[in-house]
């Protein structure tokens, strides 16, 4: 019975197309945050692409002062010349990956997330692409991870590592030998929950 249930779940997962994911994650885009409290602002781009769908993440070099060795989404901090946080996400993504992505490919955004160790408030945007190619890393990227999307989301677990846990509820995801936790995992948890809520995955 368990094997049959697993087979059904695998079949269901195989039918989660890029178009269904786009439908499930499309939302109103409001790329500005009221910064009257002078927060440190940043933005990331969650890129989902290909058939079957994959999600792109980057591994930071261990030598980086902040977030060294961690797995993250392309992105970075707002600078004065950025019109808004969506421009930040697109600019930083091009710098880190070489991908020149149009705003037309950005279909939605998630709730803002605060990093607990560096104190940034991050606005995540959802980007859907048919395919990607010619990734070019800059000095902030040690490696690219092109991760099968649905099976990755199913690795969701509570993060019980006392070094990770703090005042917020924490989660973790795994891909091969890589552990994704912290702010990135909280973003992925929202992606997961949005798709489950709309019956697009178990």
ZAMAR-904801 format. One line per field, with one value per residue (C-alpha): z, x, y. Coordinates in steps of 0.25 Angstrom, whole numbers, plus 5000, padded with zeros to 4 digits. Layout:
REM ZAMAR-904801
w = Z, ...
u = X, ...
v = Y, ...
REM end
This chain:
REM ZAMAR-904801
w = 5000, 5003, 4990, 4983, 4990, 4987, 4972, 4972, 4978, 4968, 4957, 4963, 4964, 4949, 4945, 4952, 4940, 4939, 4935, 4947, 4956, 4949, 4952, 4967, 4970, 4962, 4971, 4971, 4970, 4980, 4979, 4990, 5005, 5014, 5020, 5030, 5040, 5032, 5030, 5022, 5009, 4999, 4989, 4982, 4970, 4971, 4957, 4953, 4939, 4930, 4928, 4937, 4946, 4953, 4963, 4962, 4975, 4977, 4987, 4993, 4995, 5009, 5009, 5009, 5022, 5022, 5018, 5014, 5009, 5010, 4999, 4994, 4983, 4974, 4979, 4988, 4995, 4990, 4985, 4983, 4968, 4968, 4966, 4974, 4980, 4967, 4960, 4971, 4969, 4954, 4955, 4965, 4958, 4945, 4953, 4960, 4948, 4935, 4933, 4927, 4931, 4927, 4937, 4929, 4934, 4948, 4952, 4967, 4980, 4994, 5008, 5012, 5021, 5031, 5032, 5047, 5046, 5036, 5039, 5025, 5021, 5008, 4997, 4989, 4975, 4966, 4952, 4942, 4930, 4919, 4920, 4925, 4919, 4919, 4934, 4938, 4953, 4959, 4971, 4980, 4974, 4976, 4969, 4963, 4968, 4957, 4966, 4962, 4968, 4973, 4979, 4986, 4992, 4998, 5006, 5015, 5030, 5043, 5046, 5060, 5059, 5072, 5064, 5054, 5063, 5068, 5071, 5058, 5053, 5045, 5033, 5025, 5011, 5005, 4992, 4990, 5001, 5002, 5014, 5011, 5024, 5029, 5021, 5008, 5015, 5020, 5005, 5000, 5011, 5006, 4992, 4997, 5005, 4993, 4984, 4994, 4997, 4982, 4981, 4972, 4980, 4993
u = 5000, 5011, 5018, 5005, 5004, 5018, 5016, 5004, 5011, 5023, 5013, 5006, 5020, 5023, 5010, 5015, 5018, 5025, 5012, 5005, 5016, 5015, 5000, 5002, 5012, 5007, 5004, 5004, 5017, 5020, 5035, 5037, 5038, 5035, 5048, 5045, 5052, 5065, 5066, 5077, 5069, 5072, 5065, 5067, 5062, 5056, 5058, 5049, 5051, 5052, 5043, 5043, 5044, 5057, 5061, 5074, 5082, 5097, 5107, 5115, 5130, 5134, 5143, 5132, 5130, 5115, 5108, 5121, 5119, 5104, 5094, 5085, 5077, 5084, 5082, 5088, 5087, 5079, 5089, 5085, 5084, 5074, 5060, 5053, 5056, 5052, 5063, 5072, 5069, 5071, 5084, 5090, 5085, 5092, 5105, 5105, 5100, 5102, 5087, 5080, 5066, 5054, 5044, 5033, 5038, 5036, 5022, 5021, 5028, 5028, 5027, 5039, 5049, 5060, 5073, 5076, 5091, 5094, 5081, 5076, 5061, 5060, 5049, 5049, 5043, 5038, 5044, 5039, 5048, 5046, 5061, 5075, 5088, 5102, 5103, 5115, 5119, 5125, 5134, 5122, 5118, 5126, 5116, 5102, 5092, 5081, 5072, 5060, 5048, 5037, 5046, 5054, 5042, 5038, 5051, 5045, 5048, 5048, 5062, 5066, 5080, 5082, 5092, 5082, 5070, 5067, 5054, 5048, 5042, 5053, 5053, 5063, 5063, 5074, 5080, 5090, 5100, 5096, 5087, 5079, 5074, 5072, 5065, 5066, 5059, 5048, 5046, 5045, 5035, 5026, 5027, 5024, 5012, 5006, 5007, 5001, 4990, 4986, 4987, 4998, 5007, 5006
v = 5000, 5010, 5006, 5009, 5023, 5026, 5023, 5032, 5043, 5042, 5042, 5054, 5061, 5058, 5065, 5078, 5086, 5100, 5106, 5100, 5106, 5119, 5119, 5115, 5126, 5138, 5149, 5165, 5171, 5182, 5184, 5195, 5194, 5206, 5208, 5219, 5210, 5210, 5195, 5189, 5185, 5174, 5165, 5152, 5145, 5131, 5125, 5113, 5108, 5096, 5083, 5076, 5089, 5092, 5103, 5111, 5114, 5118, 5113, 5125, 5124, 5120, 5132, 5142, 5150, 5149, 5136, 5129, 5115, 5116, 5112, 5124, 5130, 5140, 5154, 5165, 5178, 5191, 5202, 5216, 5215, 5204, 5209, 5198, 5185, 5177, 5185, 5181, 5166, 5167, 5174, 5165, 5153, 5157, 5160, 5147, 5138, 5146, 5144, 5157, 5155, 5163, 5169, 5162, 5148, 5152, 5147, 5150, 5152, 5146, 5152, 5159, 5151, 5156, 5150, 5147, 5148, 5160, 5167, 5169, 5170, 5163, 5163, 5150, 5151, 5139, 5137, 5127, 5124, 5113, 5110, 5116, 5115, 5120, 5123, 5131, 5132, 5145, 5145, 5143, 5130, 5117, 5108, 5107, 5097, 5094, 5086, 5077, 5086, 5077, 5066, 5077, 5084, 5070, 5070, 5081, 5078, 5086, 5091, 5086, 5091, 5100, 5108, 5111, 5113, 5126, 5135, 5130, 5117, 5110, 5100, 5093, 5086, 5077, 5075, 5064, 5068, 5082, 5087, 5100, 5107, 5121, 5132, 5123, 5112, 5121, 5126, 5112, 5108, 5119, 5114, 5100, 5104, 5113, 5101, 5091, 5101, 5101, 5086, 5087, 5077, 5068
REM end
